[in-house]
């Protein structure tokens, strides 16, 4: 996994160098991730008159009593712009990979019987890899600022160990000390939304 992330960072640096000739670089943060206290940052560079590439990452490992979603994700993306780069509609493709621990959120089994009920279970030591198509729009707010909307649909391969969660008197869920997985190496195939972003963008 470390080699994978390092390779993506190297490619991003190469893209930044290429962008100098294209005279456009953007940094951004997804405010939907910010709302969950997830540290996230994206860098997007122009590589051709209507093409850009982007590398973004998100991290959340804050200790909380009620388990939500902890993750370390990296996401490369390529975009084609209908009018001009960083303005208006775009389409593209993205990849997504990283580690996850998910629990106490929703009953995913309602939508896919192979997924655990995350109200009762924790998917721990998990890993996901996949990607899909993206569609989005950049709204110009000023010379250096954009507001960006993006939706991605695709496929994710998800694996991890399932643990049964305990419930506290206040209704929060937690993983009891010494808990053992009820199922190791669970594998799930997910098809659906792979990205939802409303981002604040700063353009250089």
C-alpha positions in Angstrom: 0.0 0.0 0.0 2.9 2.4 0.8 4.5 1.8 -2.6 1.1 2.5 -4.2 0.7 5.8 -2.4 4.3 6.9 -3.1 3.8 6.1 -6.8 0.7 8.3 -6.9 2.5 11.2 -5.2 5.4 10.9 -7.7 2.9 11.1 -10.6 1.2 14.1 -9.0 4.6 15.9 -8.7 5.2 15.2 -12.4 1.7 16.6 -13.2 2.5 19.7 -11.2 5.7 20.2 -13.2 3.7 19.8 -16.4 1.1 22.3 -15.2 3.6 25.0 -14.9 3.6 25.2 -18.7 -0.2 25.2 -18.7 -0.2 28.0 -16.1 -3.0 26.6 -13.9 -3.0 24.7 -10.6 -5.9 24.3 -8.1 -6.0 23.1 -4.5 -9.3 22.1 -2.9 -11.0 20.6 0.1 -14.3 18.7 0.2 -16.5 20.4 2.8 -18.6 17.2 3.1 -15.5 15.4 4.4 -14.7 18.4 6.5 -18.1 18.1 8.2 -17.1 14.6 9.4 -13.7 15.9 10.8 -11.9 14.1 8.0 -8.7 15.8 6.9 -8.7 16.0 3.1 -6.9 17.9 0.4 -6.8 17.7 -3.4 -4.4 19.1 -6.0 -5.5 19.5 -9.6 -3.3 20.5 -12.5 -3.9 21.3 -16.2 -2.2 19.0 -18.7 -3.9 20.1 -21.9 -6.4 22.8 -23.0 -9.4 20.7 -21.9 -7.7 18.1 -19.6 -6.7 18.1 -16.0 -5.5 15.4 -13.5 -6.1 15.4 -9.8 -4.8 13.6 -6.8 -6.7 13.8 -3.5 -6.6 12.1 -0.1 -8.7 11.9 3.0 -7.8 10.8 6.5 -9.9 10.2 9.7 -8.6 8.3 12.7 -10.0 10.4 15.6 -11.0 8.4 18.7 -14.7 8.6 19.3 -17.0 6.6 21.6 -19.5 5.9 18.9 -17.7 4.3 16.0 -18.3 6.1 12.7 -15.9 5.7 9.8 -12.1 5.8 10.0 -10.1 5.7 6.9 -7.0 6.6 4.9 -7.9 7.0 1.3 -6.1 8.2 -1.9 -7.9 9.1 -5.1 -6.3 9.9 -8.5 -8.7 11.3 -11.2 -8.6 12.5 -14.8 -11.1 15.1 -16.2 -12.2 16.4 -19.5 -13.8 19.9 -19.5 -16.7 20.8 -21.9 -15.7 24.5 -22.1 -12.4 25.3 -20.4 -10.5 23.9 -17.5 -11.8 24.8 -14.1 -15.0 26.3 -15.4 -18.3 24.6 -16.1 -19.1 21.0 -16.7 -16.6 18.1 -16.7 -16.6 14.3 -17.0 -13.9 11.9 -16.0 -12.8 8.8 -14.3 -11.4 8.1 -10.8 -9.7 5.4 -8.8 -10.1 4.9 -5.1 -8.1 2.9 -2.7 -7.1 2.7 1.0 -7.9 1.3 4.4 -11.2 1.6 6.3 -12.9 0.8 9.6 -16.7 1.3 9.4 -19.4 0.7 12.0 -22.4 2.2 13.8 -23.6 4.0 10.7 -26.5 2.3 8.8 -27.9 -1.0 7.9 -26.1 -1.6 4.6 -27.6 -5.1 4.3 -30.9 -3.4 3.3 -29.3 -2.6 0.0 -26.9 -5.5 -0.4 -27.6 -8.7 1.6 -23.8 -9.5 1.5 -22.9 -6.4 3.5 -23.1 -6.4 7.3 -25.6 -4.4 9.3 -23.2 -1.6 10.3 -25.5 -0.7 13.2 -24.5 -3.9 14.8 -21.2 -4.8 13.3 -17.8 -3.2 12.7 -15.9 -3.9 9.5 -12.3 -3.5 10.8 -8.9 -3.8 9.2 -10.6 -3.2 5.9 -9.3 -2.4 2.5 -11.1 -1.1 -0.6 -10.0 -0.6 -4.2 -12.1 0.5 -7.1 -13.2 3.4 -9.2 -15.7 4.7 -11.6 -17.0 7.6 -13.8 -17.5 11.1 -12.5 -19.6 14.1 -13.5 -19.3 17.5 -12.1 -19.5 21.3 -12.4 -17.3 24.1 -11.3 -19.0 27.4 -10.4 -16.8 30.5 -10.7 -16.9 32.6 -7.5 -14.1 35.0 -8.4 -10.7 35.2 -10.0 -9.1 32.6 -7.6 -12.2 30.8 -6.1 -14.6 28.1 -7.3 -17.3 26.0 -5.8 -17.2 22.5 -7.2 -19.9 19.8 -7.2 -19.1 16.2 -8.2 -20.7 12.8 -8.2 -19.0 9.5 -9.0 -20.6 6.1 -9.8 -18.7 2.8 -10.0 -17.4 -0.3 -8.4 -15.5 -1.0 -5.1 -13.9 -4.3 -3.9 -14.1 -4.3 -0.1 -12.5 -6.7 2.3 -12.1 -6.8 6.1 -12.9 -8.6 9.4 -16.3 -8.3 10.9 -16.8 -7.7 14.7 -20.0 -7.7 16.7 -20.5 -4.3 18.4 -21.7 -3.8 22.0 -24.2 -1.1 22.9 -23.7 1.3 25.8 -26.5 2.6 28.0 -26.7 5.8 26.1 -27.2 3.9 22.8 -23.7 4.4 21.4 -21.9 1.4 19.9 -18.4 0.3 20.8 -16.0 -2.6 20.3 -15.6 -4.4 23.6 -12.0 -5.0 24.8 -10.7 -8.4 23.7 -13.4 -8.9 21.0 -12.6 -11.4 18.3 -13.9 -11.2 14.8 -17.0 -13.2 14.0 -15.9 -13.5 10.4 -12.4 -12.9 9.0 -11.6 -11.9 5.5 -15.1 -10.9 4.4 -15.2 -9.8 0.8 -17.9 -7.6 -0.7 -18.6 -6.2 -4.2 -20.1 -2.8 -4.1 -21.7 -1.0 -7.1 -23.1 2.5 -6.6 -22.0 6.0 -5.7 -18.2 6.1 -5.2 -17.8 9.8 -4.7 -19.8 12.8 -3.5 -18.1 16.1 -3.2 -18.9 19.8 -2.7 -15.5 21.4 -2.7 -14.0 24.9 -2.1 -11.3 25.4 -4.8 -8.5 27.9 -4.8 -6.9 28.6 -8.2 -3.3 29.8 -8.7 
